[in-house]
Every structure is written in structure tokens, then in C-alpha cells.
Amino acid sequence: MKFKQVLFTVAISAVTALGVIWGYGKFMKTNNAYAGQEAGVVPSNYKYAGLLDGATPPTGAVDFTQPAAAALPAVVHIKTKTNAKQVTNNLPRSKSNSPFGDLFDDDIFNQFFGNGRGGVIPEQRASGSGVIVSEDGYIITNNHVVDKADELTVTLSNKKTYTAKVVGTDPSYDLAVIKIDATGLPFLLYGNSDDLKIGQWVLAIGYPLNLETTVTAGIVSAKARSLGLNKDRNGDAKSGVESFIQTDAAVNQGNSGGALVNTDGKLVGINSAIASPTGYYSGYSYAIPVNIAKKVVDDLIKFGTVQRGYLGVQFVPASDLSEDEKKRAGIPVTAEGIYAQEVPTDGAAYAAGIRKGDIIRKIDGIEVASGAEMQGQISRYKPGDKIPVTFARAGKENTVTVTLKNKAGNFDIVKADAAIDNLGAELASLDSKKAKDYGISGGVVVKKINDGAINDQTRMKDGFVILKVNGKAVKSVDELKTEIGSNKNITISGFYPGYDGEYEYPITLGDE
């Protein structure tokens, strides 16, 4: 009898051990199989730091040496160069005729557009930080770090330097992905920003004020902050997404794009902004939650543009309404959540049964009481995703499944190719030999103009060489797609071979 009990105990222990191992593997896969990170892969920077390898964490006073050691090798210094720019749309009269000679007399053309005397924006250099998130060189940073830069240089903590290319950007989130050509790199594992607690210790790591790698510590002082900083590509602040983690870790100019890590050395945020009357650290800094950042990164790598889902509700936090406003709206004075001011009939929320006057309480089971909290939840999903939304109506709570839509009002995945197709032109990357002959590093040739935005809105002619989109250099068709992204309004800049001067063509593209 005793022998059977022993066997039974051994069997139970074995099953339990296997269950723990399976559960851990499942967790690692779920937590890290995202945005360029392979499931279960632990980079050497964690092993050498004594994290995630079974080591016992230090006890007693708070010690940041292990998370700092793990994170430092994966945070990089990004230096940018923006070439000098001639601010003119005119042709000098000193050389050959305008390519529009068959349409306008040169004198009339130059009188209409000016005399060719334009200003020059001098060369600009700046720097910021970035976080390596895959062993093959994908790096997260802020959009404002790389915006309009013509050259990007990345320096690792071991002083190795690489030239980087932009994979994708999105100003609405102030995030960008760049890549260097390298393998076997240290990288940061994604943490879970939802698990952060007010008062929890965090580290900010970056390259402030052009210094070498710098680590500062602080606590999470608030979550889901909105500062009104982010705008979309068209300058619309309403489309900006903000749900910042607020900390009192010292962050300065140059920290932008750097890592906010927890005491496990895992990435929980991307440092992005400071609240300061002087431009330097004055007590508070702000980071983009990693749960938002990793979704944006994944989209930029896979699609070249962010797949943003829309709930389809014009709202205001119920806490922002006065007692009189709540009474007029017919909602309880103590109501908490998001008050639906308008629910367009073509939106996702209306299709699911949400109506004007409802109070949205939860998104996917997470309570929301502010616009930043709701944005923070919705921004994690793409068009076509189905999420439960809990709302209150007439004192009764209801939960419905909402299928999110894209900005165009359908469920399609938005691809960078769609916008470039709307241009209506046959495009090709400029041959390297011709680029050298022209004295440029690259561009895109408009081989033939067909029906589309270029033909409808401009006088561009076949043979035009595109050098920039919205002031950002493009050296290939792929880079052109990236820079156009989901932009509605763009300005294409370039030249006609054999003629002096630079032309700019403003173009408006459809939402789709």
C-alpha cells in the first residue's frame, strides 16, 4: 500500500513539473512571438546579466545592476543627417529651357513662378536613441528622431557603427522602425506594460545630450497620460495616439527612442517626451507603452504601414461632463466611463448596437475612463479584429462584439502599395550608373504617367526623377512606398534630367 502511494506521489510530481514547463513555454511564445522576436529565444545580454536563467534576484536594497547590464547592449545611439535643401520651385534662367517649353514660354513660366532666387535650409545633424528588438537588426525609435533625415547612423554600445535604413514610420504614434545589416545582436525582450503599477521602479536608458549610454532610475508616477503632442502625417492632432507612461526617471534631449525597462530588464516603454519649461528634464518624462509599440512595429515590418482599427465613436470622458450636462444627457451623475456623443451609422460601434448616449465601460475586459485609456486599448487591434465592448444604457450593462473597421470604413488590410497605386504611374528605381551621372545617391524614375492622381492634379511629365516625398529622401520604389505610407497629402520633389532646378508637386490621395 505504501509503495503504491509513493508511486502515485512520484507520478503527480512528474505531471506537475511537465505542466509547469509547458506553461512557461506557452507564456514565452505568447509574450515574445511578436514584431521580429522569435518565441523562446533569450539573447546573451540577459544570460550574462544573470536574468531569466534561474538566478536568484538580489534581496534587500533595490539593485538595478542586473537590468541595466541586460539592457545596455541593446540600446543604440542614432545620429541623423539632413542634407541642405534649396527651398524653391523655380528654374534658374542661366541654363537650358524648361521641360515645359512646349506648354509655356520660358519668360512667362519664370515670371509666373519667380526668378529662381530661393532660400537654402542648411545641413542639419541631430541624434537620439533606439532599441534593438531582434537579433537581425530591427530597431525601434521615435518618428521624430528619424523624420526627414537623409542619412542614419547607428552606433552600438560596443562602438560598432552601421548605416541604417528606415523600414516604416507613423507620426500618429511617434514611432519608427529602422534596420541595420547585422546578425547575432543583443536585443530587449518585450515586457507587459499593462502590468506596470504606480510606484514601480523603472530604468530609462539612452544617449542624452550626446553623452555615452546613460541609465537613470525612477518610478511610474502615472499611466495613460495624454499631452496633445502627436499628430498624423497631415498634421491632424485628433488622429494622434497617446497613452503615455509617466515616470520621474531623468530623461533629456537625445533620450528619445530609448528604452524604459522594468527591474527584470524587459522593455516596457519607448521614451518619447519630457514636460519641461526649459527643454531639459524638470521632473517628468513620458514613454510609449510597449504593448502599443510592439503592435505598431509588427505592422510596419509586415505591411509597411500601421493597421489601425477604428471603433467609430465621437466621445468625451464622462468625468469631463458637469452634473447639469449629465442630467441633460440622461445619464447618472456618478457615471464613469466614456460618453458616446455621436455614433456614426457607418461605423463599427453602430453596427454592433452601440448608440449615442451610451457609456462605454470596458474594451476587451479592460476598464476605460479616459480617452487615452480607450485609445491605448483600441490601438492594439487592426481592422477586422473582433473585440468585446461593455457599455451602460439606462442603468444596465451590455457587452457586444465590435468588429473594428479601417479609416475608409471597411475591414481591408491597408497596404503601402495601395497609396502608391493611386499615383497612377509606372515607377522604377533609378539605375545606379545614371544616379552617379546625375550626381545623386538614388531616386525613382516616373517612366510613364497613366490615369491617377499625378495625371489629374499635376503637370508632371514622363522621365521625372523623384528625390523626396514630404522632404524625406527616397532612393528606391520601396522607400517611396514607405514614405507615402498612409499619407493623404504628399509633396513629391525632384528634377528633370538635362534641366536645372527642383520641382515640387503637391498631391492629395484618397483614404483608400
Phi and psi in degrees as a GROMACS rama.xvg file:
@    title "Ramachandran Plot"
@    xaxis  label "Phi"
@    yaxis  label "Psi"
@TYPE xy
-63.8911  -38.2373  LYS-2
-62.7315  -40.0026  PHE-3
-64.2338  -38.1003  LYS-4
-64.9595  -39.7614  GLN-5
-62.7425  -46.4014  VAL-6
-59.81  -41.7634  LEU-7
-62.6655  -42.4343  PHE-8
-63.7754  -43.4847  THR-9
-62.2332  -41.867  VAL-10
-63.4323  -44.8402  ALA-11
-61.2041  -42.8792  ILE-12
-61.9847  -41.279  SER-13
-64.5861  -45.2835  ALA-14
-62.5236  -42.3067  VAL-15
-61.4743  -45.1714  THR-16
-61.3756  -44.84  ALA-17
-62.1432  -38.4916  LEU-18
-63.2223  -41.418  GLY-19
-63.9257  -44.3642  VAL-20
-61.9163  -44.647  ILE-21
-62.4903  -43.3523  TRP-22
-63.6534  -41.9646  GLY-23
-63.3897  -43.0871  TYR-24
-62.4411  -39.2966  GLY-25
-63.5967  -42.7255  LYS-26
-63.403  -46.7102  PHE-27
-61.0202  -38.3157  MET-28
-66.1551  -44.7997  LYS-29
-65.9781  -39.0763  THR-30
-76.028  -31.0057  ASN-31
-119.344  -7.49705  ASN-32
-79.9994  69.2154  ALA-33
-156.613  139.945  TYR-34
49.5527  53.4807  ALA-35
88.3983  -3.02621  GLY-36
-101.764  131.79  GLN-37
-86.5369  145.116  GLU-38
-61.8599  132.963  ALA-39
77.3057  -0.620358  GLY-40
-85.863  119.057  VAL-41
-108.03  115.017  VAL-42
-68.3943  158.94  PRO-43
-63.9482  -25.8565  SER-44
-63.2565  -24.897  ASN-45
-80.5816  -39.2152  TYR-46
-64.8822  -44.4384  LYS-47
-67.6978  -26.6331  TYR-48
-83.4074  -5.72404  ALA-49
79.841  21.1561  GLY-50
-106.98  148.73  LEU-51
62.6459  16.7975  LEU-52
-122.908  22.0385  ASP-53
90.966  0.521339  GLY-54
-68.6566  146.759  ALA-55
-80.9565  124.75  THR-56
-64.9007  150.301  PRO-57
-63.298  149.123  PRO-58
-112.263  170.496  THR-59
88.7298  -136.481  GLY-60
-61.6343  150.449  ALA-61
-62.7342  130.262  VAL-62
-126.327  119.786  ASP-63
-100.577  9.60988  PHE-64
-65.9874  -40.1082  THR-65
-68.8568  -50.8395  GLN-66
-62.0555  -34.428  PRO-67
-65.4189  -43.2709  ALA-68
-63.439  -35.7757  ALA-69
-71.5854  -38.4265  ALA-70
-85.8634  -33.043  ALA-71
-53.3459  -45.3885  LEU-72
-65.6436  -17.4626  PRO-73
-101.098  1.5441  ALA-74
-105.219  129.661  VAL-75
-118.404  160.163  VAL-76
-98.2652  123.603  HIS-77
-108.543  122.444  ILE-78
-112.735  134.947  LYS-79
-119.935  151.217  THR-80
-132.936  126.983  LYS-81
-113.112  118.769  THR-82
-65.1202  156.209  ASN-83
-59.6562  142.222  ALA-84
-126.584  131.369  LYS-85
-82.1852  115.637  GLN-86
-90.6211  83.9138  VAL-87
-160.555  153.294  THR-88
-115.951  15.9545  ASN-89
-106.38  163.001  ASN-90
-108.251  131.434  LEU-91
-66.7122  148.868  PRO-92
-91.3599  8.06071  ARG-93
-84.1875  -11.7847  SER-94
-123.753  -128.486  LYS-95
-82.2106  171.717  SER-96
-68.8291  161.561  ASN-97
-68.5053  147.198  SER-98
-66.2621  -8.52726  PRO-99
-98.2865  21.1906  PHE-100
-58.6063  -26.3382  GLY-101
-80.7379  -7.90414  ASP-102
-108.422  -38.2766  LEU-103
-133.495  147.734  PHE-104
-68.7595  141.006  ASP-105
-55.5315  -41.8473  ASP-106
-62.4699  -43.7967  ASP-107
-64.9816  -42.8556  ILE-108
-59.9914  -46.135  PHE-109
-71.8452  -32.8027  ASN-110
-66.2256  -37.3888  GLN-111
-69.6972  -41.8157  PHE-112
-97.017  -6.73557  PHE-113
114.919  -172.734  GLY-114
-104.961  12.7838  ASN-115
85.6364  2.32767  GLY-116
-91.4653  98.0852  ARG-117
-115.249  167.071  GLY-118
-84.4828  168.823  GLY-119
-126.558  125.873  VAL-120
-86.7577  119.616  ILE-121
-67.4225  164.933  PRO-122
-57.5996  139.684  GLU-123
-125.241  141.789  GLN-124
-127.639  143.075  ARG-125
-151.168  174.75  ALA-126
-149.647  159.098  SER-127
-157.823  -160.805  GLY-128
-127.091  167.899  SER-129
-153.9  166.101  GLY-130
-126.886  122.313  VAL-131
-74.0858  127.69  ILE-132
-120.926  7.0753  VAL-133
-153.002  152.993  SER-134
-69.312  -15.8571  GLU-135
-100.256  16.4591  ASP-136
102.21  13.706  GLY-137
-77.7563  135.272  TYR-138
-130.805  132.007  ILE-139
-92.5763  140.09  ILE-140
-151.145  -175.029  THR-141
-85.8769  148.28  ASN-142
-58.6792  -40.9431  ASN-143
-69.7586  -13.5449  HIS-144
-74.5791  -40.0818  VAL-145
-105.864  -4.07027  VAL-146
-56.8932  127.074  ASP-147
67.1214  6.81703  LYS-148
-72.8985  140.905  ALA-149
-92.8006  -26.4608  ASP-150
-136.892  139.802  GLU-151
-125.707  129.33  LEU-152
-122.234  130.803  THR-153
-114.967  127.512  VAL-154
-116.402  126.679  THR-155
-82.2293  170.196  LEU-156
-64.9159  -21.4911  SER-157
-89.2844  11.4208  ASN-158
78.467  -0.00821876  LYS-159
-69.8679  138.721  LYS-160
-120.024  139.13  THR-161
-133.808  152.968  TYR-162
-88.473  132.955  THR-163
-112.07  156.016  ALA-164
-121.317  152.415  LYS-165
-82.654  126.693  VAL-166
-87.9612  -41.6559  VAL-167
-176.544  154.973  GLY-168
-138.349  157.989  THR-169
-150.304  106.529  ASP-170
-67.6252  -23.1637  PRO-171
-60.1726  -33.2807  SER-172
-102.712  -8.54451  TYR-173
55.2894  46.3868  ASP-174
-127.877  151.882  LEU-175
-147.621  153.915  ALA-176
-120.315  127.514  VAL-177
-122.14  167.143  ILE-178
-141.667  142.247  LYS-179
-115.012  154.697  ILE-180
-88.448  89.6573  ASP-181
-157.088  162.013  ALA-182
-135.161  164.684  THR-183
65.9767  28.3151  GLY-184
-82.9544  151.445  LEU-185
-69.2027  150.37  PRO-186
-151.182  162.016  PHE-187
-93.0758  136.095  LEU-188
-78.9944  146.723  LEU-189
-74.8737  131.804  TYR-190
-93.0639  -162.145  GLY-191
-124.524  104.528  ASN-192
-68.1685  -19.9028  SER-193
-66.3713  -25.9901  ASP-194
-81.7967  -8.56478  ASP-195
-63.1457  139.1  LEU-196
-115.262  147.776  LYS-197
-61.4891  129.217  ILE-198
96.3315  -6.5691  GLY-199
-75.5237  141.622  GLN-200
-72.0832  140.51  TRP-201
-142.705  158.71  VAL-202
-116.541  138.3  LEU-203
-106.872  127.625  ALA-204
-128.089  130.13  ILE-205
-176.288  -160.872  GLY-206
-124.156  70.0584  TYR-207
-72.0456  144.902  PRO-208
53.5336  31.4784  LEU-209
64.4492  19.4893  ASN-210
-80.3252  170.965  LEU-211
-71.283  178.592  GLU-212
-49.558  130.928  THR-213
-129.663  135.233  THR-214
-114.787  129.326  VAL-215
-127.938  155.701  THR-216
-122.185  151.484  ALA-217
-166.803  -172.772  GLY-218
-116.611  158.865  ILE-219
-72.2364  116.107  VAL-220
-101.075  -15.7795  SER-221
-168.389  162.021  ALA-222
-130.537  160.308  LYS-223
56.8427  46.008  ALA-224
-84.2344  144.815  ARG-225
-123.09  128.619  SER-226
-113.221  -9.49492  LEU-227
73.3778  27.027  GLY-228
-89.1  -40.7368  LEU-229
-79.0041  139.164  ASN-230
-134.906  155.897  LYS-231
-79.4875  -175.298  ASP-232
-64.6175  -19.6863  ARG-233
-98.2825  8.63016  ASN-234
81.9491  14.5425  GLY-235
-89.6994  113.185  ASP-236
-69.9477  -23.8436  ALA-237
-64.897  -24.0639  LYS-238
-92.7127  -2.09904  SER-239
-69.7266  144.719  GLY-240
-113.559  119.441  VAL-241
-138.825  127.553  GLU-242
-152.387  59.7797  SER-243
-67.6801  148.261  PHE-244
-86.7769  124.959  ILE-245
-99.1491  130.527  GLN-246
-133.009  168.568  THR-247
-109.959  23.157  ASP-248
-73.2339  134.019  ALA-249
-66.1152  122.056  ALA-250
-132.205  135.115  VAL-251
-131.066  -179.813  ASN-252
-57.018  131.887  GLN-253
104.145  -21.6614  GLY-254
-74.1654  -18.5505  ASN-255
-52.8706  130.118  SER-256
90.5283  -5.99166  GLY-257
-80.9657  -177.755  GLY-258
-95.892  139.775  ALA-259
-109.952  119.151  LEU-260
-123.519  154.494  VAL-261
-89.5959  -176.961  ASN-262
-74.9446  -4.34307  THR-263
-89.8459  -0.307192  ASP-264
77.3575  15.9276  GLY-265
-96.2779  148.429  LYS-266
-73.6701  123.227  LEU-267
-119.116  -9.3609  VAL-268
-168.141  162.933  GLY-269
-112.859  114.728  ILE-270
-62.5683  132.021  ASN-271
-134.915  -30.8203  SER-272
-154.373  162.275  ALA-273
-130.739  153.438  ILE-274
-101.582  108.96  ALA-275
-155.011  136.278  SER-276
-78.9452  -12.4065  PRO-277
-109.52  -13.1305  THR-278
94.1387  -6.29131  GLY-279
-119.106  165.386  TYR-280
-55.3561  129.831  TYR-281
-130.959  13.6969  SER-282
135.497  -28.2664  GLY-283
-132.892  142.198  TYR-284
-134.676  162.036  SER-285
-134.259  138.725  TYR-286
-130.749  146.331  ALA-287
-78.9026  125.587  ILE-288
-57.4322  138.772  PRO-289
-63.9946  -28.1108  VAL-290
-66.5777  -24.5699  ASN-291
-83.28  -45.6034  ILE-292
-61.1615  -41.8116  ALA-293
-69.9401  -28.8615  LYS-294
-70.3636  -42.2329  LYS-295
-63.0519  -44.1329  VAL-296
-60.36  -45.6268  VAL-297
-59.5151  -43.5846  ASP-298
-64.5435  -44.2248  ASP-299
-64.0689  -36.8001  LEU-300
-71.2808  -42.3091  ILE-301
-81.061  -39.8844  LYS-302
-117.644  -13.7069  PHE-303
82.5052  -5.67415  GLY-304
-153.357  156.993  THR-305
-78.0391  133.532  VAL-306
-90.0768  97.3601  GLN-307
-102.144  122.688  ARG-308
-88.2541  144.325  GLY-309
-119.301  133.146  TYR-310
-77.6823  -35.0836  LEU-311
84.734  49.2018  GLY-312
-140.312  131.657  VAL-313
-92.6106  125.422  GLN-314
-138.144  169.49  PHE-315
-149.345  140.423  VAL-316
-59.2446  136.38  PRO-317
-59.3632  -29.1748  ALA-318
-67.716  -19.0135  SER-319
-83.0638  -11.0685  ASP-320
-86.2831  140.784  LEU-321
-75.7623  169.486  SER-322
-60.708  -40.6167  GLU-323
-63.787  -41.3878  ASP-324
-64.9396  -38.3929  GLU-325
-66.6674  -39.8  LYS-326
-65.0037  -41.6812  LYS-327
-65.4288  -33.3294  ARG-328
-80.6924  -9.7184  ALA-329
75.4337  30.2365  GLY-330
-118.264  154.268  ILE-331
-59.4154  145.282  PRO-332
-61.0784  -30.3012  VAL-333
-90.4713  8.30646  THR-334
-58.4658  134.411  ALA-335
-125.967  140.28  GLU-336
136.951  -152.619  GLY-337
-113.891  118.716  ILE-338
-84.0153  123.726  TYR-339
-82.3034  102.458  ALA-340
-73.9896  -42.1849  GLN-341
-141.8  143.272  GLU-342
-130.812  92.4868  VAL-343
-54.1325  140.054  PRO-344
-68.9534  -18.1667  THR-345
-95.932  7.37303  ASP-346
-92.6775  171.009  GLY-347
-67.622  -40.2761  ALA-348
-63.4905  -43.1784  ALA-349
-62.6812  -42.6196  TYR-350
-61.6647  -27.4115  ALA-351
-88.465  -7.07719  ALA-352
108.191  2.63738  GLY-353
-79.5973  138.793  ILE-354
-130.635  165.106  ARG-355
-54.8405  134.256  LYS-356
97.1739  -13.9503  GLY-357
-70.9042  152.909  ASP-358
-109.986  110.88  ILE-359
-78.208  123.338  ILE-360
-103.395  -39.5397  ARG-361
-139.384  145.146  LYS-362
-118.524  115.999  ILE-363
53.6224  40.6268  ASP-364
82.516  -3.39307  GLY-365
-100.582  127.497  ILE-366
-66.1599  138.801  GLU-367
-129.089  132.959  VAL-368
-129.802  -3.18178  ALA-369
-139.469  162.124  SER-370
-61.3165  -38.1815  GLY-371
-64.3923  -39.1604  ALA-372
-66.4589  -40.4589  GLU-373
-69.0286  -42.6641  MET-374
-59.7068  -42.1558  GLN-375
-60.1127  -33.9614  GLY-376
-79.2954  -48.0325  GLN-377
-63.91  -34.4353  ILE-378
-65.3507  -9.60233  SER-379
-85.942  -3.73059  ARG-380
-120.044  160.69  TYR-381
-115.175  166.81  LYS-382
-55.106  136.285  PRO-383
96.4773  -17.3888  GLY-384
-70.4571  141.493  ASP-385
-105.25  125.009  LYS-386
-132.7  142.613  ILE-387
-75.4451  134.409  PRO-388
-125.034  125.101  VAL-389
-102.003  130.078  THR-390
-139.17  159.883  PHE-391
-110.964  137.018  ALA-392
-142.91  124.199  ARG-393
54.4128  40.1233  ALA-394
80.0014  -0.135615  GLY-395
-115.643  134.993  LYS-396
-87.4126  139.732  GLU-397
-132.41  148.023  ASN-398
-123.835  125.862  THR-399
-125.822  160.412  VAL-400
-97.3989  119.993  THR-401
-104.812  128.82  VAL-402
-96.9898  109.113  THR-403
-64.5244  148.057  LEU-404
-113.138  168.117  LYS-405
-90.0756  -178.25  ASN-406
-63.3913  -28.3469  LYS-407
-79.0048  -7.20524  ALA-408
92.0245  16.3093  GLY-409
-129.271  -171.535  ASN-410
-106.101  10.8914  PHE-411
-71.0313  147.827  ASP-412
-73.9786  130.567  ILE-413
-87.4826  126.434  VAL-414
-114.221  148.682  LYS-415
-60.5208  -29.268  ALA-416
-63.0362  -30.964  ASP-417
-60.9932  -44.3453  ALA-418
-66.6034  -41.4163  ALA-419
-68.9781  -30.3672  ILE-420
-64.9286  -32.2307  ASP-421
-67.0056  -16.7837  ASN-422
-63.8925  -34.8141  LEU-423
74.3052  54.6359  GLY-424
-153.884  150.69  ALA-425
-86.8959  121.217  GLU-426
-118.384  151.577  LEU-427
-149.262  143.697  ALA-428
-65.8403  137.369  SER-429
-64.5363  132.485  LEU-430
-58.3256  137.524  ASP-431
-61.1079  -33.9938  SER-432
-67.2018  -43.3959  LYS-433
-67.1537  -37.0409  LYS-434
-59.5235  -41.1371  ALA-435
-65.4341  -40.2854  LYS-436
-62.3912  -35.7504  ASP-437
-81.3513  -10.3943  TYR-438
77.5102  29.4725  GLY-439
-127.318  165.522  ILE-440
-90.2834  -10.2547  SER-441
159.878  171.819  GLY-442
177.756  -173.026  GLY-443
-127.367  127.763  VAL-444
-92.3901  131.254  VAL-445
-87.5877  95.3743  VAL-446
-72.0621  -41.7518  LYS-447
-153.094  133.091  LYS-448
-96.5178  125.769  ILE-449
-111.401  -161.453  ASN-450
-72.0939  134.571  ASP-451
157.608  -166.502  GLY-452
-63.4277  -39.3893  ALA-453
-62.1079  -46.8514  ILE-454
-66.7661  -38.6063  ASN-455
-76.145  -32.1583  ASP-456
-114.406  -8.38184  GLN-457
-135.697  173.363  THR-458
-109.148  26.3618  ARG-459
-60.3113  146.691  MET-460
-119.065  157.929  LYS-461
-53.5829  143.579  ASP-462
96.1964  -7.98492  GLY-463
-61.9554  140.343  PHE-464
-108.034  115.26  VAL-465
-80.7598  126.376  ILE-466
-107.907  -31.5845  LEU-467
-145.397  152.343  LYS-468
-124.875  120.614  VAL-469
51.6906  39.8221  ASN-470
81.6006  -2.05367  GLY-471
-102.057  126.539  LYS-472
-62.2365  139.07  ALA-473
-127.642  131.633  VAL-474
-115.984  -0.235581  LYS-475
-156.591  168.831  SER-476
-63.3877  -38.1102  VAL-477
-62.6144  -40.9688  ASP-478
-68.2644  -34.0591  GLU-479
-62.2004  -43.8523  LEU-480
-60.1984  -43.3929  LYS-481
-62.6452  -44.2725  THR-482
-71.2859  -33.3355  GLU-483
-70.8052  -44.9091  ILE-484
46.7781  -126.114  GLY-485
-103.744  18.8256  SER-486
-60.4449  140.694  ASN-487
-94.5844  -39.1926  LYS-488
-114.73  123.148  ASN-489
-131.542  158.265  ILE-490
-125.506  119.456  THR-491
-96.7385  129.681  ILE-492
-119.572  146.142  SER-493
176.927  -159.056  GLY-494
-147.121  167.78  PHE-495
-107.099  121.892  TYR-496
-53.2316  131.692  PRO-497
95.2461  -5.079  GLY-498
-128.12  146.911  TYR-499
-83.7016  158.249  ASP-500
98.1306  160.442  GLY-501
-116.6  136.524  GLU-502
-107.5  147.231  TYR-503
-124.103  131.544  GLU-504
-122.449  106.731  TYR-505
-74.5329  135.852  PRO-506
-138.203  138.234  ILE-507
-108.455  125.03  THR-508
-104.589  154.399  LEU-509
-71.5307  162.376  GLY-510
-60.7002  -31.2067  ASP-511
